[in-house]
């Protein structure tokens, strides 16, 4: 295959970005090569806002032909949470044809080496970045995120996570030298001498099972970690959110071909409505790595049944915030209100349980009772979402009927401290937009436990009354241990309480945010610095991103010879 993009050219273009990413994961300092502001695009070949919207509009009703082998049908059926019928169709694959074709290109990809694979991945990410406005509309109309969130989370933040995975993959592969000269003294006899060659070899085909809410943000780490470590990657998008990942596959195939590699190293596995091909794919012997984001039930099934594969899962958890005391009551309420409202709580990191002592909390505004704290938080959310235009920009749309049903059922679980209200979206009359609900529960009552010890994904939170800070800490421990948590938050001015909460999070492997009152929120993480999940509690079997997330996607094979 003739390369239009030489290895030398790609290294010259992207090596400095790779080096900066390597430095960023070493220092954990802020860094990103992908601009967050929409106005930063439109130069050097990237699409500006108008061109990106036009490119997205041109996709509607089209057939996205990726040129894959084994296409036996065309499938689609996505309807935007904003009420728009996308009408895009995708290739449906005959797996017995597609999977062998994907394996055919792995030898050349393996032999290319870690650096060349890394810069090819960076070229893919650069081309995706140039189309961020187009991708933002695709993410918005499949996930229900509001445009600015879709732009940032589905664009630069997702691209950052993909680049982060490439950086970790590169580090782990070059940890072992390519060659070594080995000499062992033998006293008076001649020494033993050998030459040794070490080659990172891929496991096989990686399967990325995409999610509905964050198709790129959650999809890119596994995709690029597997690709950068020499594996082919089959992307199985969520049937309601196929477009962003299909576009990603399209770009990857174009770059691979231009770089002289087999484009079938990356392919799409779209499905017919109700087909449910994830289980079939997960058990195929060719699939050796699986990355999955979604329900605990299916994640547990993958871990138990896909025994031929290395499985990385991000599942459900019950995220908890302990409210004990604060030196900035207004800031605490404002921060929590935003965290509970962003994207209608449809984030795996959104807090669900707010643990508040019955006697209340101490604040810079004096003592506040449990009822006052809950009522003040409700008022803060009302104030944040009081303007419908601002509310639409924060809430986005309810992603699917299941979330809407959980929201509507929540009011029957206890006393409602903040009722959810319906908001109309003048730009998208078909969108289902709802404000959050807060339900008060007594942590000591067994009938309440069934609610707060289960994940209620969506804009639902429980204000759980507990006996004391010690009681809150113990409930936090039990929740993380039994149900898992992607995030934990705590507000306290007491060093002993802070230490107790921190110790729980260290022992139960949960990521902790303390006393957030400004512009950083418990449900947001920054690539190259923050770890998303820990891999140490039931919510996820991996962290995004660390060495463990990439190191087992390849093995090092040694060839040794007498010198």
Phi, psi and omega in degrees: 000126181282134183264123172278338177244111181282159177300319180300316180296317181293322178294317178298325184283324193238353184299322181294324176295318177299316180297320178295322177295320178297320178292323181295317180288341176282316184271338185064020178278165179293135173194141173202133175271000186248112184298141180271341186266132182303331182286351179284353184254156180123357178240164177054038174090355180277158182275132173278184186301313183294317181292323178294318178296319179296321179295320177294313180302324180292339179284333185298130179077009185260169172256122182267091182274114182266357181071026182281147173286154174080014179289123182242000181190171175235128188231158179188216177115013180289134171237126182297143170302345176270006174091011181261130175277114185289319176070016179275139176244150187231159179290133172262132191258141162278107187297330180290344174262315186292314185297316175298324178295325179292323181289336186298329184269000188289330182296312179295323179293319176299314185289344180295331178092163188297318184293315181293320177299319181298315184287331173296316177299321179292328175293321176300312181296323179296318180291324174295317179300320179297338180252026186303320180298319178295314179298325181299317178294323178296319178292315180304314188271006171244332183260335186087002175297147171295159191303312185296323177291318178299322179296312185280307183289320181278345181252259186302322181292321176294318179296322175300316181294324176295316178295321177302316179297321178297317181298314178296321179298318180297313180304313184291326181285327182268002177300324177262132181293157177294323184219154176213144172258125187242123179228127180243117179299146180231032180067235181284343179277166177296143179294155172279131183227136180218153166253139184232136180242134183237126183233122171293126181240140182288157177286321184157228179261130175268139178248123175255116179260107188283160179248166185282325191272323180225071187299320180273315184301316179275338183276326187293321181304310180292319180302308185283331176296317180290316182295317182292338178264014170098001182270150165285156184227125174256122184258117177252097183285159171296137184299338177272353184218056182276326191301311182300321180283329175295319176296322177298315178298319179302312180296315181300317180295320179298315182292315179303316180296316181294331179274004176089016179249165180291121180297339181287002171296338174231129182214165182251141174238082176279159185229158174287156178305127178077002185291321177062056186278355183300317180295319179298313180296318186298335183260358178294137181296337180289337182278116185245351178220138177228129171245126186222137170233127179162212188291153176298320183303310182284327176299317177297321179297317179300314182296328182275332191247331181275065190287340180279353187243154168277118189251128176243121184236144164239113188246204182273156175209171176244099183281138190231144172236128176265123178251107182246313180193162181204149175263002179215079185299314180298317179295322178298312181297317180297317181295316179294320180300316179294317181299321181284337185266328187305125180052038177052035178067015185268047179235143180293349182255359182291135177297143174245307184261125176252109184268116185234125177302144181301323181282357177097193184228158174265141184219172175290350177255017181096178180296142176233126180289166175307311182297322179293317179301313182293317179294320179293323177295318177301317179295324179295319177293318177301318179294320180296321187254014184294328177270124186297324180296316178293321179300316178299323181291334179267318189281326190066214181235153174295127193287328181202167183299333180296319179295317179300319180295319178295319179298315182291330180280341187298327183296343179271002185268345181176192179288128182275118178270332177218115180278145175283143176233154180274138178236135177271147177248108185296334179280333182223084183301338181276357182286141174262109183239127181223143174278164183291159173244141173241128181243131178273132180226148176266115184297343182273350184266127183302325182291335177284331184300324180302328180282306188282347176264011175237144177289131176239079188297126181131193185278056182231128174225154182243125172270102188262118178281126179237164186286327186195176175297321178296321178295319178297318181295320180291321177294322175302313180301313182295321180296312181295318183294318186271322187248341182084161177205134173279329180219152170226139175235156176208144175237117178199146173255003183263116182301326181290320178293317178301316180295321180295316178295317180298320181295320175302314183292325176291318182287327182259004176058062177233139182282129189245136172241127184249130168053048178282120180229359183250223187267011173251135188238152185299332183266015176239140175228150181253127176300155181072350182230306181269145172268133178262110189074171180236338188078006185245004174222171189299348182289333183201146178263003181210160174250143173254108001224144176215180182299324181295335181288336184246332194295331182265013174274353177216163172234155178261123179253133184254137170238122182236148184221151170297137180285000000 
